[in-house]
Amino acid sequence: MLGQTTTATSLALRATVADADGEWLDADFELSPDPAHDTGTVVWRGSASTRTGQPGTVTVDRAVLRPDVSYRWRVRGNDGSDTGPWSAYRYVRLSG
């Protein structure tokens, strides 16, 4: 299942995370090829510091990615002492 297709020079991932006992936390992102089409090995990780309940955004440089490949990504919150569960995967396909 594809969420979007992009031909941009970079890929922006955005998600909202929340922490019940804190105001600031990191949104930890992980990107890998869709295992239906490739190995599914993680090719990129990144974090964005954000306020709880606000979106965190990271940018993946296109040089890390291959064209015409479907990728999946997920995110979780991390406040430095506790780490939440990974979200469900979202999908994106990069066109040549």
Secondary structure, DSSP 4 states (H G I P E B T S, - for coil): ----EE--SEEEEEEE---TT-SEEEEEEEEEE-TTTS-----EEEEEEEETTSEEEEEEEGGGS-TTEEEEEEEEEE-SS-B-PPPPPEEEEE--
